[in-house]
Structures are given as C-alpha cells and as structure tokens.
Amino acid sequence: MSFPSSPFSSSFSFLSSQDPSAAHPLAPYGWDDAWAAAFAPYVEQGLLPGRVVRVDRGQCDVVTPHGTLRADTAFVVPRDPMRIVCTGDWAAVDPEGDPQFVRKLLPRRTAFVRSTSSQRSEGQVLATNVDHIVICLSLAVDFDLGRVERFLALAMSSASGDALLRDDGRAGDGSAEPIVVLTKADLVPDTATLAHLVQDIEGVAPGVQVLAVSSATGEGIDIFSAIVSGGTSVLLGASGAGKSTLANTLLGRDVMEVQAARDVDGKGRHTTTTRNLLVLPSGGVLIDTPGLRGVGLWDAEAGVGQVFSEIEELAGQCRFHDCGHETEPGCAVLAAIEDGSLHERRLDSFRKLMRENRRIAAKTDARLRSEMLRDWKRQGAEGRAAMEAKRGRVR
C-alpha cells in the first residue's frame, strides 16, 4: 500500500539525529534505536512515528514528534482481536489530514493478553511494549493466591504469541518483568504482620519481587519509583487495589480520578475506564488500567510452568514422562505432597490453570483438540477397566 507524500517527509532528521546529544522528542515515551529501525520503512512514505497513549471507540490519542493527535484506527481494525490497536503500541500515522489515520502498528516487544471469557476462544490485549507488569494487591482485603498465580502466568507469557504482530512467529525482542506490589501498607498494624503477608505472596511468586507500599505514608514509594523509572510499566489489578492512587503518587499530582473502596467488603468502584499511558517525572512510562474482574488464561502454558517451577522440577523426577500426578506409581509430585514439601493447594492450582489453558488453546487448535479427545477416551477406558476390576469382572 502506498501513502500520499507529505511536506513533513523532508524533516525526518529527528529519526537519526546527527547530534548524538540531541534527545529525540519521543525519548520520554520509550523511543530508542530499535524502534527507529523498525519504523525506517515508513520514513519514505512520509508517515510520523508515534505511541498510542489512549484508545477509545475506534479512535486513539497518539503522541508524535509534532505533538499529540487524535487518529482514526479504521485501517488497523482486523478481525483478529490480537491485532487491534492497544495503549502502548508504536505506530505509523498520517502527519496531517482530517481525519488522520493510524496506518500501521510496529511489531510488539511484549503484550499482556487475557481471555475475555473462559468460555470463549478470544483474547484481549490489555497493554503492549511493557518492561514491567505490576500486579497490584490491596492489603485491605484477603489475598486470593490463585488469582495472583493467574496474573503471574500471563505476565510470564507476555513475550510470545500472536499478539506480538510477528508473522514469522518469533518471540518478542524484549521481556516483561513481573512485580507484585502490595498497596495500602499503612493499614497493616505492625511490621511483623506485614512481613508475613509479603512472605505469603513470595511463596506463590518464585523469583518475583514483592514490594509493600503506601501512598498515604510514602512507604516503599521511592523503591518502586526507581524500578519503574526504567522503561514502560503497566498497573494491573482488581478495582480498589489502589492502582490510580499509586499512579497519582508517582506523578506527583492527581491525574487519575480515584474513589474510596466500599467499607463493607473492601472492593473498589470502577473509576478508571480506559487504559492511559502517562510519562513519569522521574523517568519511565506508566500505563494505568481499569480494574479487572476476570483474568482468564490465554496462551500461557510457558508462564504456568514458570510460576509453578517447583512442580515442573518434580515432574522431571517422576517414573513416567507423561505422569499426570494423579495416582501413578513413582510420582515425585505426589511424594512431595505426602511429605509436606509441596502444598496441595499449589498442585490443585497448577492442575486448574493447565486444564484451562489447554481448553482455551484447543478451541483454536484442531490438533490439540484431537489429542485431548484421545486423552479423554483413554482415561474413560482406564476408569471403566478399574471399575470392572474392582467388581471382579476382569476380562
């Protein structure tokens, strides 16, 4: 496809400045040499590079070297929901016109994707090109450890998949580091209790940094600010988790509207309704998101394996390579349950997430559906044989 020439086409020296000390106008938003190289094919077409800072009803706000513009997404609305414009995308846009259009999305480095519903084979991209995935949990309510494991599995799968817009199927050029932030730490009465709560989350988040913060007292904010100052970070969590309050604290002003959580159950009211990309004064970029009720898995098998790395390691010690960790002899996972080194809740959660991910994947993969059908038939035959043997009717 060709695009009309533009009077701006002769002013693209900002893409590769002769002066190495000159900051690119988009540098505060994460522009670097790799993005410049990815955008190079569109320079001759007279298009502007830009980053999507907000998407709303078929249009989006895009920050460009010439300022922020409102662009129409009609040319980048495919049937595949993985390729729809998302906050965090880098794009090639028209430099002028009414309306101006997003013409092309650049391949993504990372993408956080969830299933829109556990009963549907459709994914939803929540944020793209992020370096840190911040899972916010409020200390005002009891933790749902299974929900934390879901978030982590999706976060650890964000550098692969169709949402990266790579036709060659390669993984992304970057990776997103998950971080668990426990908000409203000022509500915990003593440091010993807070330490125990942090340990509870660390137990289900191997290798993941867990940080307690308070926007009210400033506890942990300096550490968190230093972490997110490098790259792009997205805040994820349920309504009332304190995401927008945390964003306002980092920004140093009230940019995001907030509301108090309900006293009766600690749950929040939906205040943020769109995903917004904001530049932090200390450096870095932050994407605030609406509260998430459901967190269905999507193409997250690799992430599930990382979250439950201790189970994956034990599985390698089982007698049978295809051990289902149910009743098989020589199962190292069941042995760990028996001796107490592995908590049964962890195994139950692992099984649940693997089943869910496999079921979602099977809806779009005929080969996987066939394999699952064979497994179900085999398990059914084994169950019937066991029942007949128990009744003394062995053939």
C-alpha positions in Angstrom: 0.0 0.0 0.0 1.3 3.5 -0.8 0.5 6.6 1.1 0.4 10.2 -0.1 3.6 12.2 0.1 3.8 14.8 2.9 5.5 18.2 3.3 6.9 16.7 6.6 8.8 13.9 4.7 11.9 16.1 4.4 12.0 16.8 8.1 12.6 13.3 9.4 16.2 14.0 10.6 14.8 13.5 14.1 14.8 9.8 13.4 18.6 9.6 13.3 19.9 12.9 14.5 23.4 13.9 13.5 23.9 15.3 17.0 24.1 12.3 19.4 23.4 14.6 22.4 20.1 15.7 21.0 17.2 14.0 22.7 14.5 12.6 20.4 11.1 14.1 21.1 9.7 10.7 21.8 12.5 9.5 24.1 10.5 10.2 27.3 7.9 7.8 25.9 10.4 5.0 25.3 11.7 5.6 21.7 15.1 4.1 21.1 17.3 3.0 18.2 15.4 -0.3 17.9 12.1 1.5 17.4 13.8 3.8 14.9 15.0 0.8 12.9 11.5 -0.8 13.0 10.0 2.5 11.8 12.5 3.1 9.0 10.4 1.6 6.2 7.7 4.2 6.8 10.0 7.2 6.6 9.9 7.4 2.8 6.1 7.2 2.9 6.0 10.5 4.9 4.4 8.9 8.0 5.0 10.0 11.6 6.1 7.7 14.4 4.0 7.8 17.5 3.0 6.0 20.6 -0.6 5.2 21.4 -1.4 6.8 24.8 -5.2 6.1 24.8 -7.8 4.1 22.8 -11.4 5.0 22.8 -14.2 3.9 20.4 -12.4 3.5 17.1 -10.0 6.4 17.7 -6.8 6.8 19.7 -4.6 9.5 21.0 -1.1 9.2 19.6 1.9 11.2 20.8 4.3 12.1 17.9 7.3 14.4 17.5 4.9 17.1 16.4 2.6 16.7 19.5 -0.4 14.6 20.4 -3.0 14.0 17.8 -6.3 12.2 17.5 -6.1 9.4 15.0 -8.7 7.1 13.4 -8.0 3.4 13.6 -10.1 2.3 10.6 -7.1 1.0 8.7 -5.8 -1.2 11.6 -9.0 -2.9 12.7 -8.6 -6.5 11.7 -10.9 -9.4 12.6 -8.2 -10.8 14.8 -8.5 -9.2 18.3 -4.8 -9.8 18.8 -4.0 -7.1 16.2 -6.3 -4.3 17.4 -4.7 -1.0 18.4 -3.8 -1.0 22.1 -2.4 1.5 24.6 1.4 1.2 24.4 1.6 0.4 20.7 4.1 2.2 18.5 2.5 3.2 15.2 3.0 4.9 11.8 0.4 7.7 11.5 -0.6 10.4 9.0 1.2 13.7 9.6 -1.9 15.7 8.5 -5.4 15.3 7.3 -8.9 15.3 8.7 -9.2 12.7 9.9 -5.6 11.5 10.4 -5.2 7.7 10.3 -3.1 5.1 12.0 -1.6 3.3 9.0 0.5 0.6 10.6 1.4 -0.9 14.0 5.0 -1.8 14.6 5.8 -5.3 15.9 5.4 -5.5 19.6 8.1 -6.5 22.1 5.6 -7.7 24.7 1.9 -7.9 25.1 -0.2 -8.7 28.2 -3.2 -10.8 27.0 -6.1 -12.3 28.8 -9.0 -14.4 27.7 -12.2 -12.3 27.5 -14.1 -15.2 29.0 -13.1 -18.8 30.0 -15.9 -20.0 27.7 -14.8 -18.1 24.6 -11.8 -18.6 22.3 -11.0 -14.9 22.1 -8.1 -13.0 23.7 -8.0 -9.3 24.8 -4.7 -7.3 24.6 -4.5 -5.1 27.7 -1.1 -3.4 27.3 1.8 -3.6 24.9 5.5 -2.9 24.8 5.8 -3.0 28.6 9.0 -3.8 30.5 7.4 -4.2 34.0 4.0 -5.8 34.7 2.9 -4.6 38.1 0.3 -6.7 39.8 -1.4 -4.6 42.5 -3.0 -6.2 45.5 -4.7 -4.3 48.3 -3.7 -5.2 51.9 -7.2 -4.0 52.9 -8.7 -7.4 51.8 -7.7 -11.0 52.0 -5.4 -12.3 49.2 -6.6 -14.7 46.5 -3.4 -16.6 45.9 -4.9 -18.4 42.9 -5.6 -15.1 41.2 -2.1 -13.9 41.8 -0.8 -17.1 40.1 -3.1 -16.3 37.1 -1.7 -12.8 36.8 1.9 -14.1 37.0 1.3 -16.9 34.4 0.0 -14.3 31.9 2.8 -11.9 32.7 5.5 -14.6 32.2 3.9 -15.4 28.8 3.9 -11.8 27.5 7.0 -12.1 25.3 5.5 -14.7 22.9 2.3 -15.3 21.0 0.2 -13.9 18.1 -0.3 -10.5 19.8 3.3 -9.5 19.1 2.3 -9.0 15.4 5.2 -11.0 14.1 4.3 -13.0 11.0 7.4 -15.2 11.4 6.1 -16.4 14.8 9.3 -15.3 16.6 9.3 -14.3 20.2 9.5 -10.6 21.1 12.7 -8.7 21.3 12.2 -7.9 24.9 10.7 -9.4 28.1 8.4 -8.0 30.8 9.4 -8.4 34.4 6.5 -9.1 36.8 6.4 -7.3 40.1 3.8 -7.8 42.9 3.0 -4.5 44.8 1.0 -4.7 48.0 -0.8 -1.4 48.3 -2.2 0.3 51.4 0.6 -1.0 53.7 -0.4 1.7 56.2 -3.5 -0.4 57.0 -1.3 -3.3 58.4 -0.8 -2.7 62.2 2.7 -3.9 62.6 5.9 -4.8 60.6 5.8 -8.5 61.7 2.4 -9.0 60.2 3.4 -7.1 57.0 6.4 -9.3 56.7 4.3 -12.5 56.9 1.9 -11.1 54.2 4.9 -10.4 51.9 6.1 -14.0 52.5 2.7 -15.4 51.6 2.9 -13.8 48.2 6.6 -14.7 47.8 5.6 -18.3 48.3 3.4 -18.3 45.1 5.7 -16.0 43.1 9.1 -17.7 42.8 11.8 -15.2 41.7 9.4 -12.3 41.6 10.0 -9.1 43.6 7.2 -8.4 46.1 7.1 -4.9 47.5 4.8 -3.3 50.1 3.9 0.3 49.5 1.7 3.1 50.9 0.6 6.1 49.0 -0.6 7.6 52.3 2.8 7.4 54.2 5.2 7.1 51.3 6.5 3.7 52.5 8.2 1.8 49.6 7.3 4.5 47.1 11.0 5.5 46.5 12.0 1.9 45.7 9.0 1.4 43.4 9.7 4.7 41.7 13.2 3.7 41.0 12.0 0.4 39.5 9.5 1.9 37.1 11.8 4.8 36.1 13.4 2.4 33.5 11.0 1.6 30.7 7.3 1.1 30.5 5.2 -0.3 33.3 1.6 -1.4 33.4 -0.5 -1.4 36.6 -2.9 -4.4 36.8 -5.4 -5.5 39.5 -8.9 -5.5 40.7 -10.9 -2.4 41.3 -10.0 -0.9 44.7 -6.4 -2.2 44.5 -5.0 1.3 44.6 -3.7 1.5 41.0 -4.8 5.0 40.3 -3.8 6.3 43.7 -0.4 4.8 43.1 -0.2 6.4 39.7 -1.1 9.8 41.1 1.6 9.4 43.8 4.3 8.6 41.2 3.1 11.5 39.0 3.2 13.9 42.0 -0.3 15.2 41.1 -3.9 14.0 40.8 -4.2 13.0 37.2 -6.2 9.8 37.6 -9.6 10.0 39.3 -10.0 7.8 42.4 -12.8 6.7 44.7 -12.7 5.1 48.1 -13.3 1.3 48.3 -16.5 0.1 49.9 -16.2 -0.3 53.6 -18.5 -3.4 53.7 -16.1 -5.6 51.6 -13.1 -3.5 50.7 -14.0 -3.8 47.0 -13.4 -0.8 44.7 -15.7 1.1 42.4 -14.7 1.3 38.7 -13.1 4.8 38.3 -10.6 4.3 35.5 -12.5 3.3 32.4 -9.7 3.5 29.8 -6.1 2.5 29.6 -3.9 5.6 29.9 -0.2 6.0 29.2 1.5 8.6 31.3 5.1 9.9 31.4 6.6 9.9 34.9 8.5 12.9 36.2 11.3 10.7 37.4 11.6 8.9 34.1 9.7 6.0 32.6 6.2 5.5 31.4 3.2 4.2 33.3 0.0 2.6 31.9 -2.9 2.7 34.3 -5.8 0.3 33.6 -9.4 -0.3 34.7 -10.0 -2.8 37.4 -10.1 -6.4 36.2 -12.8 -8.8 37.4 -11.9 -11.8 35.3 -8.4 -13.0 34.5 -8.8 -15.9 32.0 -5.7 -17.5 30.7 -4.6 -17.1 27.1 -1.6 -19.0 25.5 0.0 -19.1 28.9 1.5 -22.6 29.2 5.0 -21.4 29.4 4.1 -18.9 32.1 2.2 -21.5 34.1 5.4 -23.6 34.0 7.5 -20.8 35.4 5.0 -19.9 38.1 4.9 -23.5 39.3 8.6 -24.2 38.6 8.9 -26.4 41.7 6.2 -28.7 40.3 7.8 -28.7 36.8 11.1 -29.7 38.5 9.5 -32.5 40.5 7.7 -33.7 37.4 11.1 -34.4 35.8 11.8 -36.9 38.5 8.6 -38.9 38.0 8.9 -42.5 36.9 6.8 -41.9 33.8 7.5 -39.0 31.5 3.7 -38.5 30.9 2.8 -38.7 34.5 -0.5 -37.0 35.3 0.3 -36.7 39.0 -2.9 -38.3 39.9 -2.5 -42.0 41.0 0.6 -43.1 39.1 3.3 -45.1 40.9 6.6 -43.4 41.3 5.2 -39.9 41.1 7.6 -37.4 42.6 4.9 -34.7 42.8 2.6 -36.9 44.9 5.5 -37.9 47.0 6.2 -34.2 47.7 2.6 -33.7 48.7 2.8 -36.7 51.0 6.0 -35.5 52.8 4.7 -31.9 53.0 7.4 -30.2 50.9 4.7 -29.3 48.3 1.4 -27.7 49.4 -1.7 -29.5 47.9 -3.3 -26.1 47.1 -0.3 -25.4 44.8 -0.9 -28.6 42.9 -4.6 -28.0 42.6 -4.0 -24.5 41.3 -1.4 -25.9 38.8 -3.8 -28.5 37.5 -6.6 -26.0 37.2 -4.6 -23.5 35.2 -3.1 -26.1 32.9 -6.6 -27.5 32.2 -8.0 -24.1 31.5 -5.1 -23.0 29.2 -5.3 -26.3 27.3 -9.1 -25.9 26.9 -8.8 -22.4 25.6 -5.9 -23.4 23.2 -7.9 -26.4 21.9 -10.7 -24.1 20.7 -8.4 -22.7 18.0 -6.1 -25.7 17.5 -7.6 -28.8 15.8 -4.6 -31.0 16.5 -4.7 -30.2 20.2 -8.5 -30.9 20.2 -7.8 -34.3 18.7 -5.1 -35.1 21.3 -7.4 -34.0 24.2 -10.2 -36.3 22.8 -7.8 -39.2 22.7 -6.8 -38.5 26.3 -10.4 -38.4 27.4 -11.2 -41.6 25.7 -8.1 -43.3 27.2 -8.9 -42.0 30.7 -12.5 -43.2 30.3 -11.4 -46.6 29.2 -8.9 -46.8 32.1 -11.6 -45.7 34.6 -14.1 -48.4 33.3 -11.4 -51.1 33.4 -10.6 -50.1 37.0 -14.3 -50.3 38.0 -14.7 -53.7 36.4 -11.6 -54.9 38.1 -13.0 -53.7 41.4 -16.2 -55.6 40.8 -14.3 -58.7 39.9 -15.1 -58.7 36.2 -11.7 -58.5 34.8 -11.6 -59.9 31.2 
